[in-house]
């Protein structure tokens, strides 16, 4: 059996392998902690999106879909998946517009009142 190799020598569960991988992991933890701190401040400026169910008329939904498709079609070159425009992005922009508007929300009583104040 001198020339034969045991299957355990090829195993990923070899006892010498984990001790070698544990040392680099310990030294790599310190730089990762610094990166995590930097990344967490970036996450504060851009919050993670949350799901919300909204009701739209069929015409509104169709308009959002067509508008998003038009924006996607405007791109001559391929756009990465994370940067493609979909209806949810248009709704997010609408929320940003409302947030930045000069309308005093404290005086708004109904949706129609808000529409009037926005000039819609």
N, C-alpha and C positions, 0 to 999 in steps of 0.2 A: 504494500500500500504506500510505499515511499513516493511513487510517481503520481498517485491519484490525489485529486483535490476534493476536499469535502464540500458539500453544498452549503454548509454553514459559513464558509469563507466568502461566498457570494451574497449572503443574506444582508439585508439592510439593517437587521437587528443585531449586528455584530457589536460586542461591548466596547471595542476600541473606537468605533465610529462616533457614538454619541458624546464621548468625552472630548473628542476633537471639535465637534460642532458646537458644544456648549461654550467653549472659551471664546470663539469669535462672536457668538451671540451676545455674550456679556459685554464685550468691548463695543459692539455695534449699538447697544442700547443707549449709550450716552448721546451720540449724535442724533439718534432718532428722537430723543426727548426734545432736543433743540428744534428739530424740524416740526415736531408736533406743536410746540408753542407758537412757532411762526405760522403754521397752518391754521391754528385755532383762531388767531386774530383775523386771518383772511375769511374764515367761516363766519365770523361775527358780522362782517360787512356784507356777505352774501348768504342769506338764510337758506336752509333747505326747504324746497317746496313741499307743501302739504296738499292733500287731495280735498276737494270740496265739490259737492254735488250742487249744480245750479239748473234751473229750469229756464229754457229759452223757447221762443216760438220756432216753428219749423223754418220760417223765413230767416230768422236771426242765425240759426244753426247753419243753414245753407250758405248764408252770406259769409259767416266766419270761415267755413270750409273753403269756399271759392276764393276768398281774399287770401287765406294762407297759401292756397295752391298757386295763386297768381304771384305771390312773393317768392315762392320756391321756384316757379318757372322763370322769374326774372334773372336767376343766376345762370350764367353761361357755363361756368366751371362747376364740378361736383362740390357739394357742401358737406362737411362732416355731419354725421347724424346728430350730434349734440347741438349743432348750430342751425338746423333746419327749423323753419317756422311752421307751427301748427296752431289750430284755433286757441288752444290754451295759452299760447304766448300772446296772442292778440288780446285776450281777456286780461292777462297780467299787465299789458301796456295800458289798457283802459283803466285799470285800478290805479296805476301810477299817475295817469293823467288826472283822475279824480282827486287823488291825494295831493297833487301839486296845484290844483285849481284854486282860484281866489274865492270860491264859494265858502261862505261861513256855514259850516255844517250844523252848528248849534241852532240856527234858525230854520233848518229844514224840517218839515213835518211829514211830508209824503214823498213818494217817488215822483209824482207829477210836479210837486213843488221843486224838487231837485232838478228835474228836466227844465223847468222854466228858468231857474237860476243859472243853469248852464247854457241856456239859449238853444235848447233842442226842441 
